[in-house]
Structure formats: C-alpha cells, structure tokens
Amino acid sequence: MTLIKSISGIRGTIGGAPTDGLNPISTAQFTAAYATFIRTQSGEEHPLIVVGRDARLSGIMVKSIVIGTLIGMGCDVIDIDLATTPTTEMAVVGKGADGGLILTASHNPKQWNALKLLNCRGEFLSDIEGKEILRLADAMEIDFAEVTALGRIVEEKSYLKEHIEAILSVRGVDVEAIRRANFRVVYDSVNSVGGLALPALFEALGVTQVTGLYSEVTGDFAHNPEPLPEHLTAICDEVRKVGADLGFVVDPDVDRLAIVDERGEFFGEEYTLVAIADYLLKLNGGGNTVSNLSSTRALRDVTLRYGGNYNAAAVGEVNVVAKMKETNALIGGEGNGGVIYPELHYGRDALVGIALFLTLLAKDGRSVHTLRSTYPNYYMSKQRVELPTTADPQLLLDRLAREEEGKGNINRVDGVKIDFSDRWVHVRRSNTEPIIRIYTEAPTQEQAASLANEYKQLISSYLG
C-alpha cells in the first residue's frame, strides 16, 4: 500500500495495515495537523473549513473521518459534499473560510484517495507550508479541543450554483452565442462529480442537445479516470454515432479537460489550454501566459504571436499559480488539460474551460477539427517508469543530468528537462504516484515516441 506526501497533498491507497496508505489513522493524523496549521495561521479559536469530495468509493469514509477530526480540533465545518475541486476552491473564498479540504485523488484509479489542502484564498498550500503540516503530523504536535470547545457543522449545502453563476459572468464567456450555436455535445464524467456539474453547466449555457457517458455518480469508475486517448474510445465512438459537434471529458474532480472533435478524434489535452489561451489573447489584445515545463511549446508560440511573454514553471498547480501571479498572466495552466483563468479564480477549472471553449467555437464558426489545424503543430509522447521501493529518484535524476550534459540545454528546476533545437524531453518524479514520468515533444509523433522510448530505456537501465 502506498502513501505519497507532496505539493499535491497527502495521497494514498485505501486499505492495509495501520502503517499503510491513506487509512483512517493517517487521515485523522494529517487532518489534525492541517487544522493545527490553519488555527495558527488564522488566529481563530474556531477556524472555518470547507470540505468537498469527489465521488470515489472511499469518499464517504474519508469525509466522515475528516469532518469528525476537524470538529475534534475545534474547527467549524461547511460540508459541500459532492463537489468539483474548483467548486471547493471557490467556496472557500465565497464563504469567507479560513481553509478548505478537497477529498480527491484526481486522476488516480478508484483505490486511491487524497487530502488536498487549501489556504484562505482557496489555493493550494505552498511547498513550505505543506512541509510544516507534515512536520506537525510526524511530531504529533496536535492538541484536540476540550468538550466545550468542539467545532460544529455550520452548513451542509452545495456550492455548484454559485460556481456556475460566476462562470457565466466572466469576460470571454458569451452565453447567447453558445445558445444560438445549438451545439450537440457528448460528455464523459467517469462516474464522478462531473455527472452533477456538467449537466448543470450545459443547462446554464443553453446547450440542450447533450449525451452523457458514465454520468451516474457512483464512484466506481468505468474506465481508467486519467483523460488520455487510450482510455477514451467510448466517447470517440459516441460522438461519431450521434453526430455531435464535439465531446468533453473530465477527470473525477473536474479540474482537467480533454476535448474530442466532431470526427471522434482526440483534440489533444495539450491543446485545451492552447486554444483557450489563443481566444483570450485575441480578445484581450495580448497578454502573458504560463504553463509547466512538461507542456507544449505551442502555448509559447501563440503567446508570442500576440506580443505577450510566455513563462514556464515547475510541474504542480501551486508552482504555475505562483509564476502566473509573478508575471501577471492573463491565462495559464498545465498541458494535462488544466486551465487556470485568474478572472474567475487561481485554480484549474474544467467548467470554465468548457464555457470558454464553447464560446470560442460559437464565435469562430469553424469545426473543432478545423480549429485544431490553425494552431502550431507539435506531437507529444508520455511514458512512465515504475519505481521500486528501494529506488532513490533524486539519484536517478542527478545521474541523468550528469550523463546528458552537453547534449542540449538542461533545466533542473523540476527533474531534468533537456531542450534540443526542435524537440525536448522532460524526466521527473511524479508528485502523485511512485513513478518517473517521461514527456517528450517533437515535430512528428514517431520522433516524439522514439525520444520517449530512448529515455525510458535509459532510466530503466539505471534501475537494473
């Protein structure tokens, strides 16, 4: 059983011995440490914490422990229950809370769950703040409240309506244009909270011709929940079958967005952000953008086209957000389909991504397939190497950097990224799984795959 502590929160598999995974004991321990941190940060005797969760099978168990522990620490709780990650982030600000906990393992399979930790701005904690919570948990520097000072559940209510209303009001979303376009849409919400959020969003946008796949909110995911082409054959077939204009795919907590065109072909998760950025840059007359080091060069190219500046950050939403604030970015995100639009909030949000993309499509008038051909064309390959428990990923990355020195421009901000003249490779330790990720980009799919396989073999050779 696995437990991973990173800037993406506390993530682990469910079940096993008391020392394994994200079990009831470790869940309570980390929740109490978080409550201690928030109490100190806020100076409040009864800090107010928002709790939301995705629909995965362990959600009710984890939520019960989290809320019970927060109450035991003297925190008051707003329970918004089944909610997307961006909805929970927005609820923290909307409710004037001191922090928030999102119970989701994002794209990980159903045996995983996680605690994602938010500050009073509804944003993920920094690396330093996260390490302080881990220290508090390990040292057991935790004081539970006396019986007369226990917290309470002060509200149990969804925040989805308020989230959607905010999306409808942001610059760039044109509800009337979308309604007039009369799109036929298919979506895949992989049996999680997208099954609640997407139908409500489509109704608010005036999209009436909607077909849902895996829309039952059971948490028993019908396929691997990471929105990659090999997992999305069903929606590609359905788009062709019903003659839809496009398809949308979200992950279990609805912070990543993938698009399928009218031919039932994958638009490319890298190009979700590129397309929306291109639309907003044109609307704004330029601006700055940010993505992470593993994202396509196409965003850089589009940004330069409008006279803006592009910057790359280390992988991880908190790192991208920090760089966006530093550079006053108009739009940013990650190449995994994560769109961050600061006018709404500083968090990846598939719902605002859908609203902006439908507006772009309605105003542009071209098909999704034709639209894709207007953007700079790069091809990516994504590989992974499973890490044995005895492996030290930092030693592997250090060795790679030494041995590859002089072969290209090497960036050590996040793992090892090597930029060649017309392609790049990024090798890094995952924040969410015990693996090494290998991302490449090149002028053709064959070249990208070849480069990824070359470095996969190299890393595998280090492991013997």
Secondary structure, DSSP 8 states (H G I E B T S, - for coil): --EEEETTEEEEES-SSTTSSS-HHHHHHHHHHHHHHHHHHH--SS-EEEEEE---TTHHHHHHHHHHHHHHTT-EEEEEEE--HHHHHHHHHHTT-SEEEEE--TTS-TTEEEEEEE-TTS-B--HHHHHHHHHHHHHT------GGG---EEEE---HHHHHHHHHHSTT--HHHHHHHT-EEEEE-TTSTHHHHHHHHHHHHT--EEEEES-S--S--SS-SS--GGG-HHHHHHHHHHT-SEEEEE-TTS--EEEE-TTS-B--HHHHHHHHHHHHHHHHT---EEEETTS-THHHHHHHHTT--EEEE-SSHHHHHHHHHHHT-SEEEETTTEEE-TTT-SSB-HHHHHHHHHHHHHHH-S-HHHHHTTS---EEEEEEEE--TT--HHHHHHHHHHHHTTSSEEE-SSSEEEE-SS-EEEEEE-SSSSEEEEEEEESSHHHHHHHHHHHHHHHHHHT-
